[in-house]
Amino acid sequence: MGIVIEMRSDTSLHEAIKTLAKNRILSAPVRDVDAPQDASWMDKYLGVIEFAGITHWVLQQVIYMFFLILLIKMLALSHKFDD
């Protein structure tokens, strides 16, 4: 049986990715740094961080930026024809 790698809730996304990659794991539970030591496990953990969720978020940001740039270029082009 292996050890459980936990992430603290104040861990940066960059550090979380590095920790997941270094330990060759796809996900890890996220521990609430504000939870008291004697809290139940339900109060200690906020959820799970996983590579799939991070990848999905990054792809959404890329698509959002692509469409934003496209919209800006289209608006600039339409103003050019208005002059």
KACOR-V367216 format. One line per field, one symbol per residue. ss: DSSP state (H for helix, E for strand, L for the rest). psi: psi as a letter, one per 20 degrees, with the letter a starting at -180 (. if undefined). burial: # if it has 16 or more other C-alpha atoms within 10 Angstrom, else .. A space follows every 10 residues. Layout:
ss = ???
psi = ???
burial = ???
//
This chain:
ss = LLLLLEEELL LLHHHHHHHH HHLLLLEEEE ELLLLLLLLL HHHHEEEEEE HHHHHHHHHH HHHHHHHHHH HHHHHHHHHH HHL
psi = prqppqqqij pqgghggggg ghjlqirqqo poiipqhjqr hhihphbppq gghggggghg hggghghggg gghgggghhh hh.
burial = .....####. .....##.## ......#### ##........ ...###..## #......... .......... .......... ...
//
